[in-house]
Amino acid sequence: MEPALQARVNSVQYSVMDDSQLSTHAALSKRLDLACRWTMELSFLGCPEEVTYPMGDGWVNLLIADEAPAYLHVAAGQKAYLDADHTTYPNQIYLEGWISDRLWQDIRPHLSNPNPSCRTDVVLLDSALFPVRRDFEFVTGPPGAIGVTNLEFRAFSHPTERRMVRRAEPRQPR
């Protein structure tokens, strides 16, 4: 069995703030907030179909920087942490982390694609998720959180669900 958490992006908010007054050098603070719907996908060996379980709405909040900012509280090599206990987002799953500017430039066109049949997902594979514990020094975060060491972005130009729905519909006579 190969589990994966998947966040289907519903909306995007990109923010840029001038931080030059807060530091001694000119700096921009860039932030990407993705409203999403979380699902758990399970794929079983020998079974071609994946089983998907809805997990609810949530957020992916990413800082865009060359390295993780000190206030984010992630370990070296860690990209994010996943949690569900947040004052701003009660009863929702959220991911707090960072990505490089180079990755942002790669995923940016996919997030703003106007084609309604396109979608972008943030995928967290089982091999990149670790509980935040004292004996795991390679991930940090709030108590009860899950440390994330790798974020995967998947862009789809023709979602399978839409194709399957279209195939099941009878053809309309012209």
C-alpha positions in Angstrom: 0.0 0.0 0.0 1.3 3.5 -0.9 -0.5 6.3 0.8 -0.2 9.9 -0.3 -1.9 13.1 0.9 -3.0 15.3 -1.9 -4.1 18.9 -1.8 -6.2 19.9 -4.9 -5.7 23.7 -5.4 -9.0 25.6 -5.5 -7.6 29.2 -5.4 -4.3 31.0 -5.2 -3.2 34.2 -3.4 0.3 35.5 -4.1 1.5 38.3 -1.8 4.7 40.5 -2.0 5.8 42.8 0.8 8.7 45.2 1.0 10.7 44.2 4.0 13.4 46.8 3.6 12.2 48.8 6.7 12.5 45.6 8.8 16.1 44.8 7.8 19.3 46.6 6.9 19.2 45.6 3.3 16.5 45.8 0.6 14.4 42.7 0.7 11.0 41.4 -0.6 8.9 38.9 1.3 7.0 36.7 -1.0 4.1 34.4 0.1 1.9 31.9 -1.7 -1.4 30.9 -0.1 -3.3 28.0 -1.7 -6.8 27.2 -0.6 -7.3 23.5 -1.3 -9.3 20.3 -0.7 -7.3 17.5 1.0 -7.7 13.9 0.1 -5.9 10.7 1.1 -5.0 8.4 -1.8 -4.2 4.8 -1.4 -2.8 2.6 -4.1 -2.6 -1.2 -3.5 -0.1 -3.4 -5.1 -1.6 -5.4 -7.9 -4.7 -3.1 -8.1 -4.8 -0.6 -11.0 -7.4 1.7 -9.3 -6.5 4.2 -6.5 -8.8 4.6 -3.6 -9.4 8.2 -2.6 -10.8 9.4 0.8 -11.9 13.0 1.3 -10.1 14.7 4.3 -11.7 18.2 4.1 -10.7 21.8 3.2 -7.5 23.4 4.2 -4.6 25.6 3.2 -1.0 25.4 1.9 0.9 28.5 3.0 4.4 28.8 1.4 7.1 31.4 1.8 9.1 31.9 -1.3 12.8 32.3 -0.4 16.3 31.0 -1.0 16.2 29.3 2.4 13.7 28.8 5.2 13.2 31.9 7.3 14.2 31.6 11.0 10.6 32.2 12.2 9.2 29.3 10.3 10.8 26.8 12.7 11.7 24.0 10.3 14.9 21.9 10.5 17.6 21.9 7.9 16.4 20.0 4.8 12.8 20.2 5.9 10.3 22.0 3.6 7.2 22.2 5.7 5.0 20.8 8.5 1.4 19.6 8.3 -1.0 20.4 11.2 -4.7 20.8 12.0 -4.6 23.0 15.1 -4.4 26.6 13.9 -6.2 29.6 15.3 -6.8 31.1 11.8 -7.9 27.8 10.2 -9.9 25.9 12.8 -10.9 22.3 11.9 -8.9 22.5 8.7 -5.7 20.8 7.6 -3.0 23.2 6.8 0.6 23.0 5.6 3.1 25.7 6.6 6.4 25.8 4.7 8.7 27.3 2.1 9.8 26.8 -1.5 12.6 28.2 -3.5 12.1 31.1 -6.0 13.3 28.7 -8.8 10.5 26.2 -8.0 8.0 29.1 -7.8 9.0 30.2 -11.3 8.4 26.6 -12.5 5.0 26.1 -11.0 3.6 29.7 -11.4 2.2 29.2 -15.0 0.4 26.0 -13.9 -1.3 27.7 -11.0 -2.6 30.6 -13.1 -3.8 28.5 -16.1 -7.2 29.8 -17.2 -8.2 26.5 -18.8 -11.0 25.0 -16.7 -9.9 21.4 -17.4 -6.5 22.0 -15.9 -5.6 21.6 -12.2 -2.6 21.6 -9.9 -2.2 19.4 -6.9 0.3 19.5 -4.0 1.3 15.9 -3.2 2.9 14.6 0.0 4.2 11.1 -0.4 4.5 8.8 2.5 8.3 8.6 2.2 8.5 12.4 2.9 6.2 12.5 6.0 7.6 12.1 9.6 6.0 12.8 13.0 7.5 15.7 14.9 9.1 14.0 17.9 12.1 14.6 20.2 14.1 11.7 18.8 13.6 12.9 15.2 16.0 15.8 14.9 15.5 16.2 11.2 11.9 17.5 11.4 10.5 20.2 13.7 7.1 21.9 14.2 4.3 22.3 16.6 3.5 19.3 18.9 1.4 16.8 17.0 2.4 18.1 13.6 3.9 16.1 10.7 7.2 17.2 9.3 7.5 17.3 5.5 10.8 16.8 3.8 9.6 17.1 0.2 6.8 18.8 -1.6 5.7 17.6 -5.0 3.6 19.7 -7.4 1.6 17.9 -10.1 0.0 19.8 -13.0 -2.8 18.1 -15.0 -4.0 19.4 -18.3 -7.0 16.9 -18.6 -8.1 15.5 -15.2 -9.1 11.9 -15.4 -12.4 12.6 -13.6 -13.5 15.0 -16.3 -12.7 12.5 -19.1 -14.5 9.7 -17.3 -17.6 11.9 -16.8 -17.6 12.9 -20.5 -17.3 9.3 -21.6 -20.2 8.3 -19.5 -22.5 11.0 -20.9 -24.5 10.2 -23.9 -23.6 12.1 -27.1 -25.9 15.0 -27.9 -27.3 15.0 -31.4 -26.3 18.0 -33.5 
